[in-house]
Amino acid sequence: MDIVFEAIGLEIPNEKAFNNLAEDVKKRGEASHLTRKKGVLHGRCWRMGEGLEVWTVLYEAESGEVFHADCRPGFRAKFRQRINPWLMTEFDEEGEALIHGFIEDTETEVLFELQNLTEVSAKNFQNNVLNVSLCGLAYQAEVVRKSEKYWKSATENSETSGKPENDWTLCGEILAFSSLRNPFSGSDLYWLCLDLGTFALEILVNQKTLQAESLHIGAMVKADVWLQGHIISESTMFSHYEGVDYYCRTVDFWKGFKREN
């Protein structure tokens, strides 16, 4: 139960609650699948609203036997990161995929849980650069008075052995923040965008762990996060492009500037 569901406003205190949540996602979630050599991964994404979601993955073996592989929280970040170079490792029977790489044009390393592997097409992995939305789901966070910005793997510390590979510890300056509410549970959360020195990262924090009075632009925040992300497909990127509409004639643009004397 180490995965941080509380960051998205869900309390999962025991295995029974975890299994009940997985069943809810199976019923409510949007289905996707991915064929592999020895089986099929069946993904379910329950979109709760406000970017919050829960993913489950089922692994179906060639024999037809189905295994409940994974259930995890998620948040679709607002901004895009470019990862180059990168390497993906899949654990099909566990329903997991991890991406290890670097923020493009920096020496900043990232390793994160890929949420939507079953949702995106193979052509998204044919490029040297991955366009991803990254967000750290915070186990804990606090506002501090003075501290240097940093981004470190939590697994480098011997005291944190056994933690997931995609756990990170950070300190950054608040560039932007806002409140949001989990529409399902009613829990209040904070979305923070932090300047970590070498790159900016979004994190999600349960409001129970932070005092609203201490939040302001420029404040320094320390946090331990579980890093997760989504591949941004080409179709999604193109749908946000507001370029020239070639179905309109150029002469029509200039008609708008015509003025009667």
N, C-alpha and C positions, 0 to 999 in steps of 0.2 A: 504493500500500500504506500510505497514511497512517492509515487507519481502525484503531482501537486494539483489535485482537483479543486482545492480551496481557492486557488488563484482565479478560477472562473466562477466561483460562487457556489460550488457543490460540496456538501459534507459527505464523505465516504468513510465512515469510521471503522468498517469491518468488511470481511469477505462477502457476507450476505448482501450488504448494501452495494458492493462492487458488482456482484452478479445481477442484482436487480437492475442496476443502471445499464449493464450490458444488454439485458433483455429489452429495456425501454428503447435503447438505441436501435436494436434489431427491428423493432416495430415502427419506430418513428423516422429512422434514418433513410437518407437517399442512397440507393444501391449503386455500386460500381464494382468492376472485377478486373483481374489481371491474370492472364494465363502464364504458367511457368512449366518447365520441362516435366516436373513430377507432380503437378497439381495446379490448383487455381486458388488465388487469393480473392476473397469476397469482402469488399469494404462497405461499411455503412457510416454515413456522416449525418449526425443529428445537428442541424443548424438551429440554434436556439434564438438567434437574433443578436444584434450588436457585434457581430463578428465571432461570437462565442459558439463553440461546437464541441461535440464528443464523437470520437472515432472508435469503431470496433472493427476488427479484422478476423475473418474466419478462414481457416486453411482447409481446403478440400483435397485430399490425396487422390491418387489415381485409382485406388481401391474403392473410392466413394465415401470413405470415412471422413467426417468433418470434425475439425478441432477448433474450439474457441481459443484463438491465439492471443488477442490483445484488446484492451479497452483503455483509452487515454483521452485526456482533455486537450482542447486546442483553441487557438485564437488566430484569426486571419489578420495579420498586421496590415497597417494602412500604407506603408511605404515599401519600396522595392530595394533589394540589395542585389549586387552582382557578385557571384562567386566564381573565381577563376584563379588557379586550377581547382579541380574538385575530384573526389572519388566517392562512389557510393557502395556501401556494403549492405546486402540484403540477408535477412534471416527469415526465410519464407515460412517455416513451420511456427515461428514465433510472431509472425505478422508484422515484422519490423523492417525498417530501412533507415540507415544512418548515412548522412552525407558529411564528409570531412573535406574541408577546403580552406580557401583564404578569401577575404574581402578583396575584390579586384584592385590592383595597383597599391596594395598595402602588404605588410607582413603580418597582418592580424588573422589569426587562426580561428576557425569556427568548426564545431561539430554539433550537428543537430538532428533531432528526430524528424524524418520526412513524413508528414501526415497523409498527403494525398497521392501516394504512389499509384493506387488503383484508379485514380481519377484522371490522370494525365496520359497523353499518348507517348509512345516511344520516341517520336521525333523531338520531343522537348529535351531529350538526353543526348542528342547527336551533336550539340554545339559545345565548344570549349567553355563558354560562359553560361552559367545557370542564373536565371532571373528568379529570385525567391523573395517571399515575405517572411521575415524572421521576427519572432517575439519570444521573450523569456517569461515564463510563468514563475512567479516568485514564491519560494518557500517562506521567505521572510524579507523584510526591507525596513530600513530606517533612514531618517534624515540626520546627517552629521554636519557638524560645524566646519571642520577643516579636514580635508583629505585629498590626496592626489588621485587623479583618474586612473583606473586600471581595469583590465579584463583578463581574468585568469581561469584556467581549468580547475575545477574543484577537486579533480582526481589527483592533482599534483601534491596535495596535502595528505600525508600518511594518516591523519586523523579522520579523513573522509573516505577511506578505502571502502569499497563495496557500493559506492554511489554510482548512478548511471553515468556513462561516459559523456553524456551531453549535459551534465551539471556544470555550471559556471558561477564564479563569484565576481562581482563587479562593483565599481564606484564611478558615478558619473554626474554631470550637471544637468538639471532639468531644463530642457529646451521648450517643452510643451507638456501639458497634462490636462486631463478631463475626467469627469466621473461617468460611469455607466452602470447599468443594473442588469443582472441576469434575469430575463423575463420569466424564466421557469421557476427559479428559487426565490427571487426577490432580493438576493444579496447585492450589496453595493460594492463596486470595484473602482479602482483607479487605473487609467491608462496613462503611462508616462513615456515620454521620448527623452532619452538621456544621451548626452555627449560623453563618450567614453575616451575621448582623446584621439583615437585613430579611426573611429567610426561612430555613427549614431545608432542606437538600438531601442526598440520599443519593449517595454515590459508591462505586465499586468499584475496588479497587487490587490488582494482583498483589503477593503477599507478598515477591517478590524486590526490590521497590522500597522497602519499609518495614521497619524493625527492630521486632520485636514488643515489645522492652523499652521502647521509647519511646512506645508507645501507652497512653493512659489517659484517662479521662473528664476533660475540661477542657484537654487538650493542644491546641495550635494546629497546624493542618495547612494547608500550601500545596499546590496541585495545579493541573495543566493537564488539562482534561477535554473529552471529546467528548460533548455533551449529547444524550441520546435519551430517548424516552418513548412511552407507550402510552395510548390513549384507554381510559378505564374505562367500559364500557357500563352502561346502566341496569340490565340484568338482573344484572350482576355486583354492583352496589351493593346491589340489593334482596336478593340471596342472602346478604349479610352482615348484613342488618338483623335485629336480635333484639328486635322489638317485641312488642306484645300478640298472642297467638294467639286470634283470635275464634272458633275452633272449640271453645274451652274455655269453660264457663260460669263466670261471676263467682263463684257460690256455691262452686265447686270450689276456688277459690283460698283461701277462708276456712276450708275444712275442714282444711287443713293446719295451722291455728293452734289447732284445738280441743284442749283439754286436759282430761283426766279428773281430777276432784277426788278 
